[in-house]
């Protein structure tokens, strides 16, 4: 079951990367779209760390990622 979820997160990472590239192409990176997408990525990272049973993780779920 753990492998199944890890595969889902791998797919999410691929899909998120493609979506982010498209967003940077059509937006300037200063709107709510990037804030929401950043939040989704951080939430996914949090769940992945929980699945990996990492004891000490701290992810800011509202950090806004940039293309830099």
C-alpha positions, -999 to +999 in steps of 0.1 A: +000+000+000+029+024+008+043+018-026+010+027-042+009+061-025+045+068-033+037+061-070+007+086-067+030+113-053+055+106-081+027+112-106+015+143-088+050+157-089+051+151-127+017+167-132+024+196-109+057+203-128+039+205-161+011+227-147+036+251-131+055+254-164+023+264-182+013+288-154+047+306-157+042+308-194+008+325-192+010+345-160+034+369-143+035+348-111+018+374-088-017+362-086-037+338-065-031+309-089+005+307-077-004+310-041-029+281-044-005+259-065+022+265-039-001+254-012-011+223-030+025+213-035+034+220+002+004+199+013+015+170-009+050+173+005+036+172+040+017+140+033+047+124+016+068+131+046+042+115+068+041+084+045+079+082+047+075+084+085+099+113+088+100+123+125+112+159+121+096+177+092+085+212+090+070+225+058+054+259+055+022+250+037+017+287+026+051+293+012+048+308-023+072+292-048+087+312-076+104+303-109+137+315-096 
